[in-house]
Amino acid sequence: MNVREVVLSLVADTLQLDGTSQWDDETQLLGAIPEFDSMAVVNIITAIEENFGVTVDDDEISADTFENVGALVAFVAAKLQ
């Protein structure tokens, strides 16, 4: 399973965006994409939990986690270890 591809797919589905396949690790998320608001964060966390079978506690969530693609992918990868 390619964590990056799944995470990008979840973000694209949640935000109803096209073109995420061209995003790299430095692609900004929170604050850079109008659709990426607090409700999107909640929905993405829920999708991550459901798709990867992990639990994300409230105290694990910060703006840094959603700063860019690389940070979000690294967060999910760490949850899988």
C-alpha positions as CSV (number, residue, x, y, z in Angstrom):
1,M,0.0,0.0,0.0
2,N,1.4,3.4,-1.0
3,V,0.4,5.7,1.9
4,R,1.0,8.8,-0.1
5,E,-1.3,7.8,-2.9
6,V,-4.1,6.8,-0.4
7,V,-3.7,10.0,1.6
8,L,-3.9,12.1,-1.6
9,S,-6.9,10.2,-2.7
10,L,-8.7,10.8,0.6
11,V,-7.9,14.5,0.5
12,A,-9.1,14.7,-3.1
13,D,-12.3,12.8,-2.4
14,T,-13.0,14.8,0.8
15,L,-12.4,18.2,-0.8
16,Q,-13.8,17.2,-4.2
17,L,-10.7,18.3,-6.0
18,D,-9.0,17.2,-9.2
19,G,-5.3,17.3,-10.0
20,T,-3.9,16.1,-6.6
21,S,-1.7,13.6,-8.5
22,Q,0.6,16.5,-9.4
23,W,1.0,17.5,-5.7
24,D,4.4,17.0,-4.1
25,D,5.4,16.9,-0.4
26,E,5.7,20.7,-0.3
27,T,2.2,21.4,-1.6
28,Q,0.5,23.5,1.0
29,L,-2.8,22.4,2.4
30,L,-4.3,24.2,5.4
31,G,-4.6,27.9,4.6
32,A,-3.6,27.5,1.0
33,I,-6.7,25.6,-0.3
34,P,-10.0,27.4,0.3
35,E,-11.9,24.1,0.7
36,F,-9.4,22.9,3.4
37,D,-11.2,24.2,6.4
38,S,-11.9,22.9,9.9
39,M,-14.7,20.6,8.7
40,A,-12.4,19.2,6.0
41,V,-9.9,18.4,8.7
42,V,-12.5,16.5,10.7
43,N,-13.6,14.6,7.5
44,I,-10.0,13.8,6.5
45,I,-9.2,12.5,10.0
46,T,-12.3,10.3,9.9
47,A,-11.4,9.0,6.4
48,I,-7.8,8.3,7.6
49,E,-9.1,6.4,10.6
50,E,-11.6,4.3,8.5
51,N,-9.2,3.6,5.6
52,F,-6.1,2.8,7.7
53,G,-7.7,1.3,10.7
54,V,-6.0,3.7,13.1
55,T,-7.3,6.0,15.9
56,V,-6.4,9.7,15.9
57,D,-6.6,11.3,19.3
58,D,-7.5,15.0,19.7
59,D,-4.2,15.8,21.2
60,E,-2.4,14.4,18.2
61,I,-3.9,16.9,15.8
62,S,-2.2,20.2,15.1
63,A,-2.0,22.7,12.3
64,D,1.5,21.4,11.6
65,T,0.0,18.0,10.6
66,F,-2.0,19.6,7.9
67,E,0.6,22.2,6.8
68,N,1.5,20.3,3.6
69,V,1.2,17.0,1.9
70,G,4.5,15.7,3.3
71,A,3.5,16.4,6.9
72,L,0.1,14.7,6.5
73,V,1.7,11.7,4.8
74,A,4.4,11.5,7.5
75,F,1.7,11.7,10.2
76,V,-0.3,8.8,8.7
77,A,2.9,6.7,8.2
78,A,3.8,7.2,11.8
79,K,0.3,6.1,12.9
80,L,0.8,2.9,10.9
81,Q,4.0,1.9,12.8
